[in-house]
């Protein structure tokens, strides 16, 4: 089980306990729920242990009045898909940017920011990516209907 | 009286030589509606800023408003060159979410169809990339062979490009021997023609000058940008979802993951050329060992998965596609995220283009094998 050791080591560096999930049912090897302040230390640890960034996105949980920031990482040598879930208040949606650690995350964060109206703190680029540059609506929010 | 040359003829570099060049959105070199704003110093690129979204359709929101079955034909509209992989990813994701079984025969057909599609996609890339470099003949050669694959897949699925063929739990219908015979006769013929491809292009000196040491992706950058697919394998990582997290029946077949270490356009070229051979090996094994039996398991008419989340990764011709579905137990997905390979692969372009000649930047863009509707979704 050399593979999971990599993940265990990276998580230990960020001070997080490792709990595997059942891969065949979910496609994930580990699923975590973290506070926003732990995201950057974890990303730094993952970066130095050879993990790559798969995507950054979010889920709008309208009924529970919060967003969940979703970060997906994986490793090139071992299948170790890691899902990090970061709940934030819907009224004050701010997530830490990991664009300084994984430059490839910037585009994913720009997309998430425009689609959900989530601010990524210290993101090197905060322009809209896929939507028009003057778009001020957030289509992937559950209360967005497309009607004005 | 001095006879100085007029200023316009001087080769001396001056500050106002810098200018902004708008490449696209309608430009043959960008392979789709992609715009790149370039800061130029003469013919060298100082800074490249890709502008996306010209083909944005908000597919993730559309998927939220459809049932799982209604979404099936729509996912293939993202990557229209590797549509079979998207089709496969969606059915596999829903099967994983609901716990459906798939009969062995159906899995074999799925692998054959997907690998044929991968070859068709690589053929188009081969032709278009060399067209970017100024060679016209390879394009015609590649399209002749690609046409044969499209004919076979049309016979199988009824459509030529945006397939909607797989079903939850298997295939729509029994597959006849004509399809398998045609596939094998194509594979046997293509093995010979692939040699012609190598004779025509691979050893060509001009081609080497245009692709060797151009657009080098360092292994360190690969993880930072989340690169996957042939682009990554050109930089020395043997990462292939078909090996790492086998889906369909890939763990039953014997194939290698070709890699190169130089990370330049030539490395990416060599990786894709070797992938033709590996795809043919997989197809041959799949056809030779195909079992008899049903092609579809029993699944409920209405797909109503349990609450939960699922991530399904598939190796498309361009890299790793991850479909992440959050289900709230209703007939429609609560949230769908398509993590598309071209999006991550294009994000490294700004870094690669810095300091390159404009003509080389277009060659790099070609070697990344982008499908812009997939980037924009």
HADDOCK unambig.tbl for C-alpha pairs under 7 A between the chains (distance, minus, plus):
assign (segid A and resid 25 and name CA) (segid B and resid 96 and name CA) 6.07 0.50 0.50
assign (segid A and resid 25 and name CA) (segid B and resid 97 and name CA) 6.94 0.50 0.50
assign (segid A and resid 26 and name CA) (segid B and resid 309 and name CA) 6.50 0.50 0.50
assign (segid A and resid 26 and name CA) (segid B and resid 310 and name CA) 4.41 0.50 0.50
assign (segid A and resid 26 and name CA) (segid B and resid 311 and name CA) 5.96 0.50 0.50
assign (segid A and resid 27 and name CA) (segid B and resid 310 and name CA) 5.94 0.50 0.50
assign (segid A and resid 27 and name CA) (segid B and resid 311 and name CA) 4.79 0.50 0.50
assign (segid A and resid 27 and name CA) (segid B and resid 312 and name CA) 5.71 0.50 0.50
assign (segid A and resid 28 and name CA) (segid B and resid 311 and name CA) 6.49 0.50 0.50
assign (segid A and resid 50 and name CA) (segid B and resid 223 and name CA) 6.98 0.50 0.50
assign (segid A and resid 51 and name CA) (segid B and resid 223 and name CA) 6.45 0.50 0.50
assign (segid A and resid 52 and name CA) (segid B and resid 223 and name CA) 4.21 0.50 0.50
assign (segid A and resid 52 and name CA) (segid B and resid 224 and name CA) 6.09 0.50 0.50
assign (segid A and resid 52 and name CA) (segid B and resid 226 and name CA) 5.16 0.50 0.50
assign (segid A and resid 53 and name CA) (segid B and resid 223 and name CA) 6.65 0.50 0.50
assign (segid A and resid 53 and name CA) (segid B and resid 224 and name CA) 6.70 0.50 0.50
assign (segid A and resid 53 and name CA) (segid B and resid 225 and name CA) 6.77 0.50 0.50
assign (segid A and resid 53 and name CA) (segid B and resid 226 and name CA) 4.80 0.50 0.50
assign (segid A and resid 54 and name CA) (segid B and resid 226 and name CA) 5.70 0.50 0.50
assign (segid A and resid 55 and name CA) (segid B and resid 339 and name CA) 6.38 0.50 0.50
assign (segid A and resid 59 and name CA) (segid B and resid 335 and name CA) 6.67 0.50 0.50
assign (segid A and resid 76 and name CA) (segid B and resid 237 and name CA) 6.89 0.50 0.50
assign (segid A and resid 76 and name CA) (segid B and resid 239 and name CA) 5.41 0.50 0.50
assign (segid A and resid 77 and name CA) (segid B and resid 239 and name CA) 6.75 0.50 0.50
assign (segid A and resid 78 and name CA) (segid B and resid 244 and name CA) 6.96 0.50 0.50
assign (segid A and resid 79 and name CA) (segid B and resid 244 and name CA) 5.71 0.50 0.50
assign (segid A and resid 79 and name CA) (segid B and resid 245 and name CA) 6.59 0.50 0.50
assign (segid A and resid 102 and name CA) (segid B and resid 224 and name CA) 4.57 0.50 0.50
assign (segid A and resid 102 and name CA) (segid B and resid 225 and name CA) 6.43 0.50 0.50
assign (segid A and resid 103 and name CA) (segid B and resid 224 and name CA) 5.80 0.50 0.50
assign (segid A and resid 103 and name CA) (segid B and resid 225 and name CA) 5.95 0.50 0.50
assign (segid A and resid 104 and name CA) (segid B and resid 224 and name CA) 5.76 0.50 0.50
assign (segid A and resid 104 and name CA) (segid B and resid 225 and name CA) 3.73 0.50 0.50
assign (segid A and resid 104 and name CA) (segid B and resid 226 and name CA) 6.32 0.50 0.50
assign (segid A and resid 104 and name CA) (segid B and resid 344 and name CA) 6.79 0.50 0.50
assign (segid A and resid 104 and name CA) (segid B and resid 347 and name CA) 6.32 0.50 0.50
assign (segid A and resid 105 and name CA) (segid B and resid 225 and name CA) 6.99 0.50 0.50
assign (segid A and resid 129 and name CA) (segid B and resid 52 and name CA) 6.16 0.50 0.50
assign (segid A and resid 129 and name CA) (segid B and resid 53 and name CA) 6.77 0.50 0.50
assign (segid A and resid 130 and name CA) (segid B and resid 52 and name CA) 5.52 0.50 0.50
assign (segid A and resid 130 and name CA) (segid B and resid 53 and name CA) 3.99 0.50 0.50
assign (segid A and resid 130 and name CA) (segid B and resid 56 and name CA) 6.43 0.50 0.50
assign (segid A and resid 130 and name CA) (segid B and resid 376 and name CA) 6.56 0.50 0.50
assign (segid A and resid 131 and name CA) (segid B and resid 53 and name CA) 6.10 0.50 0.50
assign (segid A and resid 140 and name CA) (segid B and resid 61 and name CA) 6.09 0.50 0.50
